[in-house]
Each structure stands twice: as C-alpha cells, then as structure tokens.
C-alpha cells in the first residue's frame, strides 16, 4: 500500500482499512506466537501499513485547522 494511493481515499475508507489491517495484525501475531507464520516480515509490513493509514487520517484531520491558523 502506497501513501499516494491512500491520499485518494476518503476518511471513512481509510478508517475501514485501518480496522481491517489491525485485525490482520492480530491474526498474524497469533500465528507468529504459535509458530504457524511462514514469513515474519508480514508483521512488519502490516505494522507499517497501519502507520501509513494513521498518518493519512491525521493529515486529513489537521488540514482544516491549518487554514484556520493562517
């Protein structure tokens, strides 16, 4: 998932993807703890996707405030 792709989505879509990714991370962590996960790198990529989603959501929240402060 690229940051450029995220900027084209609405806030509702971003929040939906965030919850999906968080659920995916929970499943991956469970698989990791039971030694069923094939590639531990998947955990890192999902965590980074979550960070990108949170950043995009926060950018949208801060955008109206930037205009008011100027």
C-alpha positions as CSV (number, residue, x, y, z in Angstrom):
1,X,0.0,0.0,0.0
2,X,1.5,3.3,-1.1
3,X,0.9,6.7,0.6
4,X,-0.1,8.1,-2.8
5,X,-3.0,5.5,-3.0
6,X,-4.1,6.5,0.5
7,X,-4.4,10.1,-0.3
8,X,-7.1,9.4,-2.9
9,X,-9.4,7.6,-0.4
10,X,-12.0,9.2,1.9
11,X,-11.6,9.3,5.6
12,X,-14.3,6.6,6.0
13,X,-12.5,4.3,3.6
14,X,-9.2,4.9,5.5
15,X,-10.8,4.1,8.8
16,X,-12.3,0.9,7.4
17,X,-8.9,-0.1,6.0
18,X,-7.3,0.7,9.4
19,X,-9.6,-1.7,11.3
20,X,-9.0,-4.4,8.6
21,X,-5.3,-4.0,9.0
22,X,-5.5,-4.1,12.8
23,X,-7.4,-7.3,12.6
24,X,-4.9,-8.7,10.2
25,X,-2.1,-7.8,12.5
26,X,-3.8,-9.6,15.4
27,X,-4.1,-12.7,13.3
28,X,-0.5,-12.5,12.2
29,X,0.7,-12.1,15.8
30,X,-1.4,-15.1,16.8
31,X,0.2,-17.1,14.0
32,X,3.6,-15.9,15.0
33,X,3.2,-16.9,18.6
34,X,2.0,-20.4,17.6
35,X,4.9,-20.8,15.1
36,X,2.5,-21.1,12.1
37,X,3.5,-17.9,10.3
38,X,5.5,-18.6,7.2
39,X,7.1,-15.1,6.9
40,X,7.6,-12.9,9.9
41,X,8.2,-10.0,7.6
42,X,4.5,-9.8,7.0
43,X,4.1,-8.5,10.6
44,X,6.4,-5.6,9.8
45,X,4.7,-4.7,6.6
46,X,1.2,-4.7,8.2
47,X,2.5,-2.5,11.0
48,X,3.9,0.0,8.5
49,X,0.6,0.0,6.6
50,X,-1.2,0.8,9.8
51,X,1.2,3.7,10.4
52,X,0.7,5.0,6.9
53,X,-3.1,4.8,7.4
54,X,-3.0,6.6,10.7
55,X,-0.8,9.3,9.2
56,X,-3.2,9.8,6.3
57,X,-6.1,10.1,8.7
58,X,-4.3,12.6,10.8
59,X,-3.3,14.7,7.8
60,X,-7.0,14.9,6.9
61,X,-7.9,16.0,10.4
62,X,-5.2,18.6,10.5
63,X,-6.0,20.1,7.1
64,X,-9.0,22.3,8.2
65,X,-7.0,23.5,11.2
66,X,-4.1,24.7,9.0
67,X,-6.4,27.0,7.1
68,X,-7.9,28.5,10.3
69,X,-4.5,29.1,11.9
70,X,-3.2,31.1,8.9
